[in-house]
């Protein structure tokens, strides 16, 4: 530290001062009165800052001068006595060890190493240290045990969710059905048969819809003639009614349902112009059809049909029905949405499926097409294993609920009052636990409702008479309408189940972070985010503002031609994708190379190069500090080994639980405990366990109060402090032309010369020196003329105070 002070004085003295700002004491006509007068008016205060330990006040009284200590010295000595009582030193004429402050030693032996075995046998351990060690051990044990429970919740939910969703089977059916309808339900054929060049995605008019229905879809799902190979003259006959019901490896459970939703006419925005051209307008619809709708949007927007047609098979009757519908103008300008629905069952996979093809007639003139499927298990639980997984998951969910209710009740009934107890209870981890409980219960509710709906569908079909399956378009509605409604509602709940299945893992991940936060090595991520939360919050305000600005810019430039930028809610994720490098430059370039270049260059320079670099810098800056703070932490496998060792010892009756020992000791007691004292308070504890606990308390205390600091940290700290002091002086030198420091320069040169730093170090420890430095700085600050000094001088004092505070925090250096 002394070398550092000398280094600062040397650097400060090397700075030249302009002649225009030389004080009378340092001018050519008035040579300096002593050899310590600095050349720069700013080198004086900074040089004095580097030697603040030499004086107590501005009157020149040195540390060695005991005649003028005053009240400041008395108060400081009182603070030092209390600190030495805690950290060792001389108290009331007795000398105590620097580390083990309850052990009296001879002069000159305050830093000697003492074996922990000797301390346990001859001196004892303070009760509060022993109790703190017990509490820490109990907490570590609880934290380690919470980790497998958190991992178990992930495993149980993953197994349960995958079993409920059956994604692999449903994806296979989705692909098979959609592929078959798209590639095989063709129209616009020139060769006859299923060789048309168009599918349902090519339906762009009313006539296209009827062509697709007559020539593509109905012959595919209700075949009449048994097909033969191309060029064959074989005649295999026709399918029977039961064979026509077959579809792929399953069967159609009901006739094909075609529903139409119409909208009413409404007054136009500019009715006069509309009347002039003989046009009419329709009312707004609940589904936005200006842009391509998503599958979830169509699933959530249940159809409100105004017309329903049932096609039971493909024969002369149904063929004539379709012709009559086309001739009667069943599709017209009031048509808003057409849904073609088919209910199937696949026995090999035990899945009931609702297959729908939606045609949405946008008021702009385009017809949006969307095919989707919803498959549901007929039997929810096929074995004891699947039911057991669900049971275990909800048991642990209820256990978490019980723990949270117990903790909440404890907070509400605390002596501080309900409201304060509730505020003390609310924390990020408790919020995550409650979100986990809510998501788990919501998932359970949705799953039960879906099971009930599918069960009702199954019961409805089993209760149907054989005559129901030969119904006509006029009578089919009585038999199958409710089944289709339940299937559509079950599809909505399946989408809700999919949403909960996607969100719940995020909450479970939060619970994993909660478990990780208890172990320093595992808590690097959570600790980094926690420490950097303030900086990240301010960063996100800037980041989101710029992201929204670029999204608006994208809507203005590309919204009319590129669907991804057509609306702000679509532009936001598209802009974020650009941040990840997903840029379709060629597609954007069609709008205009100039627009694309302006958008691309501004976005890349500001968002990618600047904002993302700043985010990485914020995270890495905190991560390095957090990692350095945890470098001496115990590894997770060591903690697990300790828990296993204790569990095995409990089984062998070689130890007793720490929960039985903790109530016998007081956290605020200073009594020195010997092994026999612990045995008297807890007779059932063994001698070996007593000794392990006492030695563990000493090892933990030594680890937490170890004053050793790596040399690299010392160098980094000194380099940082030196740089900051020199930077402050550089800022002040730029203000010299303003002439606001003349009076300060004169006052600074009048300060007394410093004493030898080495002499100070022999009489005062580093903590004393820093206390004196802070006191000196506060005293000098009172004499400054803030009005004339200006903001730069205030920055000098503030920076110096911060540096001294950092030095005090790092007094171990």
N, C-alpha and C positions, 0 to 999 in steps of 0.2 A: 504493500500500500504506500509506503514511504517512497519507494522508487517511482511509483505512479505519480505521486504528488510532485516530485522533482521533475519528472518528465513533462508534466503539464506546465510547470513554471518555465521550463526551458522553451517549450513551444510558444507560450504566450509572449515571452520576452523577445523572441525572434521576429515578431511582427513589427514592421516599421509603422510610424505614425506620420501623417502629412504635417508639414510645418504649420499649416493654417490652424491646426487643432492642438498644437503644443500648448500645454498649460504654462503658466509663469514659472513653475518649479522645474519644468523640463525644457524651457526654451534655451537658446544659445546664450542669451544674456544672463540667465539664471540657471546655472548648472545644478544638477541634482544634489540634494543635501546628504544623501547616503547612497551606498552602492546597490541598494535594493530597489531604487526607484525604477519602475518599468519605463520602457521607451514608448509604449503605446498607452493612451489613456484607458484603453479597454483591457490591456494586459494587466493593469493594476487590479481591477475588481476580479478578473479571472485568475490572476496569479494569487490574489488574496484568497479566492475560493479554494485554490489548491493548497493553501496553507491555513485554512480556517482552524485547523486543530491547534494552531500555535497560540491562539488568543481566546479569551472568554468574552471580551467586550471591545468596544471601540476605543477604550482608554489605554490600551497597551499592556494590560495585565496578562501575564503569561500563565501557562498551566502550572509551571513550577512555583509560581508565587502564591503561597498559601495565605498571605495576609489579606487578600481582597477576593475572597471566594463569594461571600454574600449569600443571599437566599437562593440564588440559582444553583450554587454548589451544594448547598444543604439539600435542596430538593433532588438534585441529580444523584447525590450520594444515597438518598433514601431509595430512589429507583434502582440504583446499582445494588444496594443491599438486598432488596427484594428479588432482583434478578439472580444474584449469586446464591440466594437461598434455594432458588429453583434449579440453577445450572452450575452450582459449585462455586467455590471461592472462599474468601475470608469473611466470616460473620461473627461479630462479638468476640474477636480475638481468636476464634477457632478456625482452622483451615479445613475445608471440605473438598472432596474430589470434584473435578469439573464435570464429569459424566454422571457418576453415582453420588448425587449431592447429599445423600443421607449418611455417607461414610466419612468420618473424620480422619484426616491424614496429616502427616508432618509437612512443614513448609518445603516447597520445591517438589512435592510428589503429587500435585493435583492432577497431573495428566498421565500418571503411570497406569499400566494395564493391570487389572485385577481379575483373577479367574472367577468365573461365575460360580463355580463349585464353592470357592472360598466365601463368596458373598452369601450364598444360601446357608452355609454352615455356621458362619461367625457373625454376620451382620443382619441378615434377613432382607426381605423385600417389602417396600411400603404396600399397605393394603390396597390403596387406590390403583397402583400399578398392577397388582395381581388381579384385582377385580376387572380392570380395563382389559387385561389379557383374556380373562374368561369370557367377557362379552364379545370381544373380537373373535375369539375362537368359535363361539356359538353362532355368530353372524356368518363367519366363513363357512361353517358346516351347513348352515341353512342355505347359503347361496349356492354351494356346490350341489346340494340335494335338489334345489329348484331347477337346475339346468336339465337333468334328465326328464323332469316333468314337462318342461317347455318343449323339449325335443319330442317327447311322447305325444303331446298335443298336435304337433306337426304331422307325425306319422299317422296317428289315428284319423285326423281330418283328411289327409291325403288318401288313405285307403278307403275311407267312407265315401269321399267325394268321387273318386274314380269308379267305385262300385255303383254309385247312384247314377252317374252320368253315362257310363258305358260308352265312352267316346269312340273307341275303336269300331265297335259294331255299328253305332249310329252313323259314323262317317262313311262306312262301307255302304250302308243302305242309302244315305244321302247321295253319294256319288252315283250309285247304280240307278236310282230313280231319276235324278236330274239329268244324267247322261242319256238315259233311255228316252225321256220325254223330249230332250233337246235334239238329239241326233236321229231319232227314229220316227218322231211325230212330225213328218215333213209334208209340205204341200208345194204347189207350183211344179208338179211333176210333169215330165214330157214323155216318159217311157211307160208310165203306168206302175202301180204298186208304190212301195215306199222309196221312191227314188227322187223325191222332190228336192229342189235346191234351197228351200226356205224352212225355217223352224219358227217356234213361237217368238223368238227375238226379232223376227222380221215382220211381225204383225204391226202395220202402221196405218191401217184404215179399218173400217167396219167390214168391208168385203174380205180383207185379209184374215180377220178373225173368223168369219164363217168358213173360209177356205181351210184354215188350219183345223177348225173343229170337225169339219166334214171329211177332209182328206187326210188329216194327220192324226189328231189326238184320239178321236173315237175309234177309228179302225185299229189303233195301236192297243188301247186298253180294253177294247171289246172286239177282238178279232172274230170274224165269221167263218171264213174259209181257212182250212188247215194249209199253211204255206208249204210250197215246194221249192226246190232249187231253181235257179234261172235256166230257162230253156227246157225245163222238164215238162212232159205231157201227162204227168201223173195227176190223177184226181183223187185226193185223199178224203174228200168230203168236207163237211162243216163241223165246227165245234158244237158240242152240246151247251145247254145253258150253264151247267156247272163248270164246264171247261172255259167258257167265256169269262167266268168270274175270276179265273186264275190270272195272277199278274206277277211276273218274274217268279220267285220262289215262294210267293205268298198268295193271298187272295184278297179280292175286294170285299169289304164287309158290307157295303151298301151301294146303291146307285150313285152315279156321278151327279154332283150338285153344282148348278151354275147359278150364282147369285149376282144381282145387279143393284148397285147403289146409285140413286138419282139425286140430283140437286134441284131445288126450286128456282124459278126465274126471280130476278131481283132488278132493282132500278140500277141503271148504269151510272157511272161517275159523270159522264158527259152524255146525258140522255138525248139531248137535241141532235148531236151528231149521229148517235146510234139510230134514232128514229129516221133520220134523213136517208140512211142506207138500209133501213128495214132490219136492223139487228136487235138481238136481245141478250141480256147478261144473266148470269146465274150467281147465286149467293156463294159466299166463301165456304170452303170445306175445311174440316178439321185436320186433314192430312195435307202438308205442303207438297204440291206436285210440280212446282216449278223446276226443282232439281231432282235427280235420281234418288228415290227413297231407299232406305236401308232395310234389311230384314227385320231388325228390331222395331223400326218405326211401323212397318206393316203388321207385325205381330201385336203390337200394343194398340193399334187403331182397329178395333173390332168393327167388322162390316155391319152396317145397318141396312139390310137389303129391303128394297121396295118391290123387287120381283125375284122369284125363285123358280127355277126349272130343274126337274129331275130327269135324267136319262138313264133308264134301266136297260142296259144292254144296247147293242147296235143292230137294230132290225128295221123292218119296213116302217113300223110305228114310230120309233124314235127318229128315223131318218126323215119321215114326213113332218114330224114335230119341229125339227131344226129348220126345214125349208119354210114352214109356216112362220117361225119366229123371224127369219130373215126377211120374208115378204111383208110382214106386218110392221117392220121398222122397230123391232125390239130394242135395237141399239139406236140411239138418237143423240142430239146435242145436249140433252140433259143427263146423259150417262156419265157418271163420275168414276165408277170403278166396277170391274167385272172380276169375280173370283170363281175359278174352276177348282172344286174340291173333290178329293178322293180319299176314302178311309180304307186302310189296308191292315192286314195282320200277317206277320211273318212267324210261323210256328217254330222254325228252327232256332230263332233268336228270342222268341216270346216277346215281340215288340209290336205294339199297335201304332200305326203311323198315319198322320194326317198330311197329305201331299196337296199343296195349293199352287196354282199359277194365277198371279194377279196381273190384271191389265188396268193401268191407271191413265185416265184420259185428262191430261193437263189442259188448262184453258189456253195455253200457248199453241196447242195443236199437236203436240207430240204425245205418243202413247208409251208410257213406261211399262216395262215388263219385268216381272220378278217371280222366280220359282223358289219355293222353300218347303222344308219338311219339318215335322215335329214327331219324334218317335218316343214312346213311353213304355216302360216295362209293365207287363200285365201282372207279374208276380214280383213284388218289391223285394222280398227276402227269399232267396233260393236255398239257404242253408243256415246252420247255426252260426257259422263263422261270420257271415255278413251281418247277422243280427247282433252278434257279440261285439263287433267293431263299433257299431252305432251305440250300443249300450255303454261301452267303456268311454266313448267320447263324451256322451252326455253326463255320465257320472262325474268325470273330471271337470266338465263345465259347471255342474251344480256345486262341486267342491270349491271351485274358484268363486262362484256366486256367494257361497256361505262365508268364505274368507273375507270377501269384500264387504258383505253386510256386517260381519263381526267387527271389522276395522272401522267402518262408517259409524256403527253404533258406539264404539269406544270413543270416536272423535266427538260425536254429538253429545255424549254424556260426560265429557271432560269438564274439569273445574273451570276452564276458561269460557264456557258457555257454548251453546249450540252453534251459533253463527261462526265464531272464531274456530271452534273445533272442526266445523265443516270446511272452512278455508284451509286449515292445516291439513285436512285429509285430502283435499283435491290436489292432485299432482299429475304429471304427465303419465306416470306408470299406472296410477289408478284409473285415469281416463282410458288408457289402452285396455286395461282389464275389463272395464264396463263395456267398451265397444266390442270386445271379444265376446262377452256374455250376450249382448244384444244381437250381434250377427249370428252367433250360434243358435239362439232361440228363434230368430227369424228364419234361419235355414231349416230348423226342425219343423216350424209351423208350415212353411211352404211345401216341404217334403210330405208332410201328413195330408195336406189338402190335395196335392197331386195324386197321392195314393188313393184317396177317397174318390176323386173324379174318375180315375181309370177303372176303379172297382165298379163304379156306377155304370160306366160304359159297357164293361163286360157283362154286368147283370142285365142291362137293357137288351143286349143282343141275345143273350141266352134265353130271355123271356119272350122273344119274338116268335110268332107262329110261322110255319113254312109259307103261308100266303103272303107274308110281308115282303119276301124277296122276289115276288112276281108282281109288285105294285106298279101302277102307272104314274105318270107325272102328277096327276091330281091327287093321288092317295099316298104317295111315298112320304110326303111331308109329315103325315100323322105318325109314321113309324120311325123315321130316322132323324127328324129335326133336332130333337133333344140330344141325341147321341153326338151329332155334329157340333152342337153348341158346347156340350161338355168337352169334346175333343179340342175345340178352339180355346176354351177357357184353360184346359190343362196345358195347352201350348203356351199360353201367357204365363202360367205358373212355372213352366219349364224354363222360360226365359228369365223369370225372376230368380229361379234356383241357380241358373247359370251366372247371373249377376252376383248373387251372394257367394257362390262358390269361387268367384274371381276376387271378390273384395276381402273375404275372410282370411285368406293367406297373408294379405298385407297386415291385418291386425295381428295375426299369429307371429308374423315377422317382428312386429313391435314387441310382443311378449318375449321373443327370443332375445331381442336387444336388452330388454329388462333383465333377463337372466345373465346375459353376457356382461352387463354393467357391473355386476357384483364381483367379477374377476378382472383385475387391472389389465392383464394381458389380453383378455377377450373384449375389454371395454374400449379399445383404441378407437373404434368407429364412433360409438356413442359419446365417448368423452370428447373426441374431436368435434363432433357436431354440436355438443353442448357448449364447449368453450367458444366455438366460432359462431354460435347462434346469433349473437348481436350483429356481428359483421355480415353474416349471411342474410339476416333480415334486411339490413340497409342495402345490401347488394341486390337482393331480390326486388326491392322497390324500383331500383334503376333498371334491372334486367327486364322485368315485366313491362315497365313503361316503354322501353325501347322495342320489345317484342311486339307489343300492341301497335306501336307506331309503324313498324315494318309490315304488320298484317294489314293495316289500313292502306298502306302504300301498295301492297300486293293486290288488294281488292280494286283499288283505283286503276292500276296498270293492267292487270290480267283477268279481272273478275268476269268480264263479258265473254271471254273466249276460253278460259281455263276453269273447269268446274271446281278444282281444288281451292280457288280463290274467289268463288262466286259470292260467298257470304263471309262475314267476319268469323263466325263460329267454325267455318271450314278453313279459313285462312290461318287461324291461330295454330292448329296442329300442323298444317302444311308448312308454315314458317318455321316451326320448331323442327320439323323434319329436315328443312334446309340446313339448320344448325348442325344436324348430325351428318351432313354430307349427302343427303338424298335430294339431289338437284337435277331435275329434268330440264337442262338448259335449252335443248333443241326445241322442246315443246313451248317453253316460254318465249323463245326467240321468234316464234311465228307472229306474236303480237307486235313485235318491233325490236330490232337489235338495240336501238338507243334506250328504250325503256328497260330492256333486260339488263343492259350494261350498267345503267345507273343503279338499278335495284341490286344487282349482283355485287358490284364493287362496294357500295355502301354497306350492304349486309355483311359481306366477308370481312371488311376492314373493322367495322365496329363490333359486330356480334361475335364473329369467330376469332379474330385475332386479338381483340381487346378484352371483351367481356368474358370469354371463356378462359383466357389467360389469367385474368384477375380472379376468377373463381378458383382455378387451380392454385394460384398463389395464396389465396386466403386459406384454403384447406391445408395445403402443405405447410404453411407457416405455423398453423396451430398443431398439425400432426407431429411435426418435429418436436415441439415442446412437450406434447402429451406423451410421445414415445420416450423422450428423455426422462420424464418424471416417473415412468413405469419400468425403467430399465432394471431396477432391483426387485421388482415384484416377483412373487412366487409363481412358478409355472402352474398351469391348470392341472397337469398330471400329478404334480406333487400334492396339490390340495385333494385331488381324488384319492391318492394313495393314503393320505392322512385319514380321510373319512372311512376308507375301507379298513385301515388298521384299527381305528376306534370301534368300528362295527364288529370286527372279529374279536377284539378284546372284550367288548360287552358280552358277546356270546360265551366267551370263556370265563366270564366273571372276573377278568383281570383288571377291570376298571369300572367306574360308575359314570353315568351320564353327567355332563357338565351342568345340565339343567338342575340336577340335585345339589350341586356344589354352590352355584351362584347365589341363592338366597341367603347364604350364611355370611356374606361379605358385603362391605359398604364401599361405594365408589368414592366417597369423600373423606375416608379415614386415612390418617397418616401413620397408623400403627405399623411397626415393622413386624412382619410375619416370619416366623421360623417354621420349619416342617412340623414341629410338635404342636404349634398353635393351630395349624390347619387340621391336624389330626384330632385335636380337642373339639373343634367346631363341627367337623364332619367325620365321625368315627368310622364310617363305612368305607372311606376312601383309602386306597392302598398307599404304601410308602413310595413305591415306584412312580405312581401317578402324581403324587404330591411333588416329588422331585422334578418330574418332567414339566409340570405346570410352572413351578418356580423358575426353573432354568429357561423355559419358553418365554415367561414374562420378561426376564432380563434380556434375552436375545431380541425380543421384539422392541424393548425400550432402547437397546443399543442401536438397532437398525433404524428406528425412527428418529433418533437424536444424533446420528453419526454426522460429525462436522466435516468429514472428508469431502472435498470437492475436486473433481477431475481437473487437471491442469489446463486442458483445452477450454473448459468452461471459464476458468480464470482469465485466460488470454482473450477469449471472446468478449467477456464482460469489460475488461480494461480497454480493448479496442473500441467497443461501442461507446463507452463513456468519453474517451478521448475524442472520438469523431464528433459526438454531439456537442461537446464544449467548443471544439474548433469551429463547428458549423454555426453555433450561436455567435461566435466572435466575427465570423465572416458576414453574417447578417447585419451585425452592428456596424461593421466597418463601412457597409454600403450606406449607412445613415449618417456618416460623419459630416457630409456636406451640409446637413440641416442645422448643425451647430447646437443640437439640443443636449450635448453631453459635456459641454465645457465645464459646467459646475461639478458634474460627477467626476470628471478627470482630475480636477483640482482636489476634490475630496478624497479620491482614491490614492493619489500620490502622497497624501498626508497620513496614510495608514502606517502603523508601526512595522518595522522590519520583522520578518518571520524568524522563529527560533529553529534550531536544528531539528529536523523531522526525526532523525534517529533517536535524539534525546527524548522526544515526546513518546516514541514507541516504547522506550524502556520503562516509562512511568505509567502509561495509560494503554489499556487494551484497545482493540479496534472499535468495539462498541462505544467506549468512552469518547474516542476521537470523533466518531460520527455523530454522537449526541452533541458534542461541543460544536461541531461544524454546523449542524442544524440550528442550534441556539444562536450561533454567531450570525448566520444568514438571516434569521428572524430579526435580530437586533439591528443589523445594518439596513434591513428593508424598511424599518420604521423611519430612518433618517432620509430616505429618498424623496426627492421632489417629483412626485408622479406627474404633475401637470406639465412641467417643463421637460421631463425625461422622455415622455412619449411612449408609444407602444413597443418599440424595439427593446427599451430597457426592461419593460415588464416581461417581455419574452425571455430576456436573459435571466431574470430572477426566477421565473416559473421553470425554465429549463433546468437551472441549477438545483432548484428544490426537487424536481423529479429525479435528477441524477443522484442527489444525495439520498433520496428515499430508496432508489434502487440499490445503492451501496449498503444502506442499512438492512434491506431485505437480504442482501448477500453478505452479511457480516462474517459468515463462515470463511469467505475468501481471505 
